[in-house]
Amino acid sequence: MEAKLKTQKYLKILILLIIGSFSYSCVESLSDTTTSTANPTIGITYPKTNDTIIVGKNPIYYTASDGSGGQGLSHFELFINGVYVQKASVNTDGTNPAIYITVDSTMIGKTIKYYLIVYNKQGKLKISSVQENIYIKDKPPTAPTNLFASFTTASNVTLIWNDNSANEKGFELWRKDIGTAGVIDYRRIKTLTENTISTTDIGLSSFSAYYYKIRSFNSSGYSAFSDEVSPASSTGGPWNLRAEGIGDNLIRLTWTDFVPNENGFILEKMDTYTSSFKQLKVLAANTVTYDDVENIIAGATYTYRIQYFTTNYKSPYSNVASAATAASSISAPKLTATGRIGTTGMQFTWEVPSSAKSYDVEIEWSTDGINFSNIDTIAGDTTAPPPPYTHTKADTRTINRYRIRLVISSTSNTYSPYSNVIGPL
């Protein structure tokens, strides 16, 4: 009897041990469901091995997500050529951030390799596959603008345009003919060298109408075409009259003096109330710029035209040019050099007045400190200081200087005053 009781006691203890072990197993299983043991995942779709990117900002296209049961992703790290470059945190709404590979012109013709590391909120990570042999080429040039065509003889058309890029290798001039033989569609008639801003099309017929457009190119491709122009609709010669609203109280006018023997110029301004032009100023020969401050108010648009005169002749009028002043006073940005690039290039940044709410930044370069040309226009950031800007296309035989201004509105030609000039270091 005693042996039977002992046996029953041992059976009860064994059953309790089995139940306790099962309960502990269940608790562990429940706990595991709140903690992810899986790593995040990441895959890169562009740029991949053997792809090509251009100078500037190149977006990385990728997919990434946390492992099953995880608390979400935390941030990403970008490594280029084995070197840590930047950290990009996940957006506040939980979406993945935009990540860019940014390269300057010193890298043209070279290759890089890169990879991304993604981290989740529990500190687990995943390294993407390494993308190698990424070739860097120059970005295509900016399109030329303000193409102007005018008959300078009965059979010759002179064309002039603005060269808006610093990296073109040349230009292509295209022409369309409409005459007795019908329409001959656009075809390339000339290839011109870099930095060209004018040419002459000769041997034309008085029985045909001609239309022109031009584009720039480099080893990376072609710019967009300029606007189409025809000398039949262009009067007054290749004036290239341009108006710019500077701040809230000045309109600056510039034009091309293409006449060798004028006595002077007659500048006219459109009357706001009658929409008719009235004489504003008679200017001396060889003048190419004028600042209008007469009755200029903030947030208004003004329109101008110009003609030259000699002892016994008044020319046809130029093109009409308009610009608007800023709605409120705006001061000039401040430019600061941050370093030299090689023997000729420069790196710089700038400060923008707090009154500027929406703008682009126009960057200009000069080799003589007097004549400046646009080398780039970039989107402004109203919430953060700009990263250092690098320019390397400079000439060791010259003194390279830089200035900037804010583009308040490109459609109404409204700008801030120019910044200070910097350079050389």
C-alpha positions as CSV (number, residue, x, y, z in Angstrom):
1,M,0.0,0.0,0.0
2,E,2.8,2.4,0.9
3,A,4.6,1.6,-2.3
4,K,1.4,2.5,-4.3
5,L,1.1,5.9,-2.5
6,K,4.7,6.7,-3.3
7,T,4.1,5.8,-7.0
8,Q,1.1,8.1,-7.2
9,K,3.1,10.9,-5.5
10,Y,5.9,10.6,-8.1
11,L,3.3,10.6,-10.9
12,K,1.8,13.9,-9.6
13,I,5.3,15.5,-9.4
14,L,6.1,14.4,-12.9
15,I,2.8,15.8,-14.3
16,L,3.5,19.1,-12.5
17,L,7.0,19.3,-14.1
18,I,5.6,18.6,-17.5
19,I,2.9,21.3,-17.1
20,G,5.4,23.8,-15.8
21,S,7.7,23.1,-18.7
22,F,4.9,23.6,-21.2
23,S,3.8,26.9,-19.6
24,Y,7.3,28.2,-19.7
25,S,7.5,27.3,-23.4
26,C,4.3,29.2,-24.1
27,V,5.6,32.3,-22.3
28,E,8.8,32.3,-24.4
29,S,6.8,31.9,-27.6
30,L,4.6,34.9,-26.7
31,S,7.6,37.0,-25.9
32,D,9.3,36.2,-29.2
33,T,6.4,37.6,-31.2
34,T,7.2,41.2,-30.0
35,T,10.9,41.1,-30.9
36,S,12.2,40.7,-34.5
37,T,15.1,38.4,-35.0
38,A,15.2,39.2,-38.8
39,N,17.5,41.7,-40.4
40,P,16.2,44.5,-42.6
41,T,16.4,44.0,-46.4
42,I,17.7,46.4,-49.1
43,G,18.1,46.2,-52.9
44,I,19.5,48.8,-55.3
45,T,17.9,49.3,-58.7
46,Y,19.9,52.3,-60.0
47,P,22.7,53.1,-60.5
48,K,24.0,49.5,-60.8
49,T,27.3,48.1,-61.8
50,N,28.5,49.5,-65.1
51,D,25.9,52.2,-65.2
52,T,26.7,55.9,-65.9
53,I,26.0,59.0,-63.8
54,I,26.6,62.7,-64.5
55,V,28.2,65.6,-62.6
56,G,25.8,66.9,-59.9
57,K,23.2,65.1,-57.8
58,N,22.3,61.6,-58.9
59,P,19.4,59.9,-57.1
60,I,19.9,56.3,-55.9
61,Y,16.8,54.2,-56.5
62,Y,16.4,51.4,-54.0
63,T,13.9,49.4,-52.0
64,A,14.3,48.6,-48.3
65,S,12.1,47.3,-45.5
66,D,12.4,45.9,-42.0
67,G,12.3,42.2,-41.2
68,S,9.1,40.5,-40.1
69,G,7.9,41.7,-36.7
70,G,10.3,44.6,-36.6
71,Q,9.7,48.1,-35.3
72,G,10.7,49.8,-38.5
73,L,13.8,51.2,-40.2
74,S,15.9,53.9,-38.6
75,H,18.5,55.2,-41.1
76,F,20.8,54.6,-44.0
77,E,24.5,55.1,-44.5
78,L,26.2,55.7,-47.9
79,F,29.7,54.6,-48.7
80,I,31.5,55.6,-51.8
81,N,34.9,54.0,-52.7
82,G,34.8,52.4,-49.3
83,V,34.5,55.8,-47.5
84,Y,31.5,56.8,-45.3
85,V,29.8,59.8,-47.1
86,Q,26.5,60.5,-45.4
87,K,23.7,59.4,-43.1
88,A,20.1,59.6,-44.2
89,S,17.4,59.2,-41.6
90,V,14.0,57.7,-42.3
91,N,11.3,60.3,-43.0
92,T,9.0,61.3,-40.1
93,D,6.1,59.5,-41.9
94,G,8.1,56.3,-42.0
95,T,8.9,56.4,-45.7
96,N,12.5,55.9,-47.0
97,P,14.6,59.0,-47.6
98,A,15.9,60.3,-50.9
99,I,19.6,59.5,-51.2
100,Y,21.9,61.0,-53.8
101,I,25.4,60.4,-55.1
102,T,26.9,63.9,-55.6
103,V,30.0,64.4,-57.7
104,D,31.8,67.4,-59.1
105,S,33.5,68.0,-62.4
106,T,36.9,66.8,-61.1
107,M,35.5,63.2,-61.3
108,I,34.6,63.3,-65.1
109,G,35.9,60.2,-66.8
110,K,36.5,58.4,-63.5
111,T,34.6,55.5,-62.0
112,I,33.3,54.9,-58.4
113,K,31.8,52.0,-56.5
114,Y,29.3,52.4,-53.7
115,Y,26.9,50.6,-51.3
116,L,24.3,51.3,-48.7
117,I,23.8,50.1,-45.2
118,V,20.3,50.1,-43.7
119,Y,19.6,49.9,-40.0
120,N,16.4,49.1,-38.2
121,K,15.3,50.6,-34.8
122,Q,16.7,47.6,-33.0
123,G,20.2,48.2,-34.3
124,K,20.2,45.3,-36.8
125,L,21.6,46.1,-40.2
126,K,21.8,44.9,-43.8
127,I,24.6,45.8,-46.3
128,S,23.5,46.2,-49.9
129,S,25.5,44.6,-52.7
130,V,28.4,46.7,-53.9
131,Q,27.7,48.5,-57.2
132,E,31.0,48.9,-59.1
133,N,32.4,50.6,-62.2
134,I,30.0,53.5,-62.1
135,Y,31.2,55.8,-64.8
136,I,31.0,59.6,-64.4
137,K,30.4,61.9,-67.4
138,D,29.7,65.6,-67.7
139,K,26.1,66.8,-67.6
140,P,24.6,68.0,-70.9
141,P,24.9,71.7,-71.4
142,T,22.2,74.3,-70.7
143,A,20.3,75.4,-73.7
144,P,21.2,78.7,-75.4
145,T,18.5,81.5,-75.2
146,N,17.6,84.8,-76.7
147,L,18.3,83.7,-80.3
148,F,17.9,86.7,-82.6
149,A,18.0,86.7,-86.4
150,S,18.2,89.7,-88.7
151,F,18.9,90.3,-92.3
152,T,22.1,92.4,-92.5
153,T,22.2,92.3,-96.3
154,A,19.7,91.1,-98.9
155,S,21.1,87.6,-98.8
156,N,22.8,87.3,-95.4
157,V,21.2,86.7,-91.9
158,T,23.2,87.4,-88.8
159,L,22.2,85.4,-85.7
160,I,23.2,86.1,-82.1
161,W,22.3,84.2,-78.9
162,N,23.2,83.8,-75.2
163,D,25.6,81.0,-74.3
164,N,24.2,79.8,-70.9
165,S,26.6,76.9,-70.2
166,A,30.2,76.6,-69.2
167,N,30.7,73.0,-70.3
168,E,29.5,72.9,-74.0
169,K,31.9,71.6,-76.7
170,G,30.0,73.4,-79.4
171,F,26.7,74.5,-81.0
172,E,24.5,73.2,-83.8
173,L,22.5,75.7,-85.9
174,W,19.4,74.3,-87.6
175,R,17.3,76.0,-90.3
176,K,13.9,75.5,-91.9
177,D,13.1,76.9,-95.4
178,I,9.7,77.8,-96.7
179,G,9.8,78.8,-100.4
180,T,8.7,78.1,-104.0
181,A,9.9,74.5,-103.6
182,G,7.7,73.9,-100.6
183,V,8.9,73.3,-97.0
184,I,12.3,72.0,-96.3
185,D,12.1,70.9,-92.6
186,Y,14.7,71.6,-90.0
187,R,18.2,70.4,-90.8
188,R,21.6,71.1,-89.2
189,I,23.4,73.7,-91.3
190,K,26.4,74.6,-89.1
191,T,28.4,73.2,-86.2
192,L,30.2,75.9,-84.2
193,T,32.9,75.8,-81.6
194,E,32.4,76.3,-77.9
195,N,31.8,79.8,-76.5
196,T,30.5,81.0,-79.9
197,I,27.6,83.5,-79.6
198,S,27.0,84.6,-83.2
199,T,27.3,83.5,-86.8
200,T,26.1,84.5,-90.3
201,D,24.0,82.5,-92.7
202,I,24.9,83.6,-96.2
203,G,23.6,83.1,-99.8
204,L,19.9,83.2,-98.9
205,S,17.0,83.8,-101.3
206,S,14.6,86.7,-101.1
207,F,11.8,84.3,-102.3
208,S,12.0,82.1,-99.2
209,A,11.2,82.5,-95.5
210,Y,13.8,81.1,-93.0
211,Y,13.4,79.9,-89.4
212,Y,16.3,79.1,-87.0
213,K,16.9,77.3,-83.8
214,I,20.1,76.4,-82.0
215,R,21.3,73.9,-79.3
216,S,24.6,73.2,-77.5
217,F,26.3,69.8,-77.0
218,N,29.1,68.0,-75.3
219,S,30.2,64.4,-74.9
220,S,27.2,63.7,-72.7
221,G,24.6,64.8,-75.2
222,Y,22.6,67.8,-76.4
223,S,20.8,70.6,-74.7
224,A,17.2,71.6,-75.5
225,F,16.8,73.8,-78.5
226,S,16.4,77.5,-78.2
227,D,13.2,79.2,-79.3
228,E,12.5,79.3,-83.0
229,V,13.1,82.7,-84.6
230,S,12.7,84.1,-88.1
231,P,14.5,87.3,-89.4
232,A,11.2,88.2,-91.1
233,S,9.7,89.0,-87.7
234,S,12.8,90.6,-86.3
235,T,13.2,94.4,-86.6
236,G,15.8,96.8,-85.5
237,G,18.8,94.5,-85.8
238,P,20.3,92.1,-83.2
239,W,19.6,94.3,-80.2
240,N,19.1,91.6,-77.5
241,L,17.4,94.3,-75.3
242,R,16.9,92.8,-71.8
243,A,15.1,94.3,-68.8
244,E,15.8,93.1,-65.2
245,G,14.0,94.2,-62.1
246,I,16.6,94.7,-59.3
247,G,15.1,94.7,-55.9
248,D,11.9,96.8,-55.5
249,N,13.0,100.1,-57.0
250,L,15.2,99.7,-60.1
251,I,14.9,98.4,-63.6
252,R,18.2,97.6,-65.4
253,L,18.3,97.6,-69.2
254,T,21.1,96.1,-71.3
255,W,21.4,95.8,-75.1
256,T,23.9,95.1,-77.8
257,D,25.6,98.0,-79.6
258,F,25.9,96.5,-83.1
259,V,26.0,99.8,-85.0
260,P,29.5,101.4,-85.6
261,N,28.4,104.9,-86.3
262,E,25.3,105.8,-84.2
263,N,25.0,109.3,-82.7
264,G,23.1,107.9,-79.8
265,F,20.1,105.9,-78.6
266,I,16.5,106.8,-77.8
267,L,15.0,104.8,-74.9
268,E,11.3,104.5,-74.7
269,K,9.1,103.3,-71.8
270,M,5.5,102.1,-72.0
271,D,3.0,104.3,-70.2
272,T,1.1,102.2,-67.6
273,Y,-2.2,103.9,-68.2
274,T,-2.3,104.4,-72.0
275,S,-0.1,101.3,-73.0
276,S,1.7,103.6,-75.5
277,F,5.5,104.2,-75.5
278,K,6.9,107.5,-74.5
279,Q,10.5,108.8,-74.7
280,L,12.3,108.2,-71.5
281,K,15.9,109.1,-72.2
282,V,18.3,110.0,-75.0
283,L,21.6,108.2,-74.4
284,A,25.1,108.8,-75.8
285,A,26.7,106.7,-78.5
286,N,28.2,103.3,-77.4
287,T,26.0,103.1,-74.3
288,V,24.9,99.6,-73.6
289,T,23.2,99.8,-70.2
290,Y,20.8,102.1,-68.3
291,D,19.3,102.0,-64.8
292,D,15.7,103.3,-64.7
293,V,14.7,104.6,-61.2
294,E,12.1,107.2,-62.3
295,N,8.7,106.5,-60.7
296,I,9.6,102.8,-60.1
297,I,7.5,101.2,-57.4
298,A,7.5,97.7,-55.8
299,G,5.7,94.8,-57.4
300,A,5.1,96.5,-60.8
301,T,5.9,95.6,-64.4
302,Y,7.7,98.0,-66.8
303,T,8.2,97.6,-70.6
304,Y,10.8,99.2,-72.9
305,R,12.1,99.5,-76.4
306,I,15.1,101.3,-78.0
307,Q,16.3,102.6,-81.3
308,Y,19.5,104.2,-82.5
309,F,19.8,107.4,-84.5
310,T,22.4,109.1,-86.8
311,T,22.5,112.6,-88.3
312,N,19.7,111.8,-90.8
313,Y,18.3,108.4,-89.7
314,K,16.3,106.6,-87.0
315,S,16.5,102.9,-86.9
316,P,13.6,100.5,-86.5
317,Y,12.8,99.6,-82.9
318,S,14.5,96.9,-81.0
319,N,12.6,93.9,-79.5
320,V,10.3,94.8,-76.6
321,A,11.6,93.9,-73.1
322,S,9.7,93.8,-69.8
323,A,10.6,93.2,-66.1
324,A,8.9,93.4,-62.7
325,T,10.3,94.8,-59.5
326,A,10.2,92.7,-56.3
327,A,7.1,93.0,-54.1
328,S,9.3,94.2,-51.2
329,S,12.8,95.4,-50.5
330,I,15.5,92.7,-50.7
331,S,19.2,93.1,-50.0
332,A,22.1,91.3,-51.8
333,P,23.3,87.9,-50.7
334,K,26.7,87.5,-49.1
335,L,29.3,85.3,-50.8
336,T,32.1,83.6,-48.9
337,A,35.0,81.5,-50.3
338,T,35.6,78.2,-48.4
339,G,38.5,76.8,-50.3
340,R,40.6,76.4,-53.4
341,I,40.1,73.5,-55.8
342,G,43.3,72.6,-57.6
343,T,45.3,75.5,-59.0
344,T,42.4,77.5,-60.4
345,G,39.0,76.4,-59.1
346,M,37.2,77.6,-56.1
347,Q,34.7,76.4,-53.5
348,F,32.3,78.9,-51.9
349,T,29.0,79.3,-50.1
350,W,26.6,82.2,-49.4
351,E,24.1,83.7,-47.0
352,V,20.7,84.9,-48.2
353,P,18.7,87.7,-46.7
354,S,15.8,86.6,-44.5
355,S,13.4,88.6,-46.7
356,A,14.0,86.1,-49.6
357,K,11.2,83.5,-49.4
358,S,11.3,81.8,-52.8
359,Y,14.3,82.0,-55.2
360,D,16.9,80.4,-57.3
361,V,20.6,81.2,-57.2
362,E,22.4,82.5,-60.3
363,I,26.1,82.0,-60.2
364,E,28.4,84.1,-62.4
365,W,32.1,83.8,-63.2
366,S,34.6,86.4,-64.6
367,T,38.2,86.1,-65.8
368,D,38.8,89.8,-65.7
369,G,36.7,91.0,-62.8
370,I,34.6,93.2,-65.1
371,N,32.7,91.0,-67.5
372,F,30.8,88.2,-65.8
373,S,28.9,85.3,-67.4
374,N,26.4,82.9,-66.0
375,I,27.9,79.4,-65.2
376,D,25.0,77.9,-63.3
377,T,21.5,78.4,-61.9
378,I,20.5,76.2,-59.0
379,A,17.4,75.9,-56.8
380,G,17.6,77.9,-53.6
381,D,16.8,76.4,-50.2
382,T,14.8,78.7,-47.9
383,T,15.3,76.5,-44.8
384,A,18.9,75.4,-44.8
385,P,22.3,76.9,-45.6
386,P,23.6,75.9,-49.1
387,P,26.4,73.2,-49.4
388,P,29.7,74.5,-50.7
389,Y,29.5,75.1,-54.5
390,T,32.5,74.0,-56.5
391,H,33.7,75.5,-59.9
392,T,36.7,74.0,-61.6
393,K,36.5,75.2,-65.2
394,A,39.0,78.1,-64.8
395,D,42.0,79.4,-66.7
396,T,45.4,79.4,-65.1
397,R,46.3,82.5,-67.2
398,T,43.5,84.6,-65.7
399,I,42.3,85.8,-62.4
400,N,39.0,84.0,-61.6
401,R,36.3,85.8,-59.7
402,Y,32.7,85.0,-58.8
403,R,29.5,86.7,-57.8
404,I,25.8,85.6,-57.3
405,R,22.3,87.0,-57.2
406,L,18.9,85.6,-56.3
407,V,16.4,85.0,-59.1
408,I,13.1,86.0,-57.5
409,S,11.1,85.3,-60.6
410,S,12.6,84.1,-64.0
411,T,9.3,84.7,-65.8
412,S,9.2,88.4,-64.8
413,N,13.0,88.9,-64.8
414,T,13.1,89.9,-61.1
415,Y,16.4,89.7,-59.2
416,S,18.2,90.7,-56.0
417,P,21.2,93.0,-56.2
418,Y,24.5,91.2,-56.9
419,S,26.5,89.8,-54.0
420,N,30.1,90.9,-53.3
421,V,32.7,89.6,-55.7
422,I,35.2,87.0,-54.4
423,G,38.5,85.6,-55.8
424,P,41.1,84.7,-56.3
425,L,42.2,82.8,-53.2
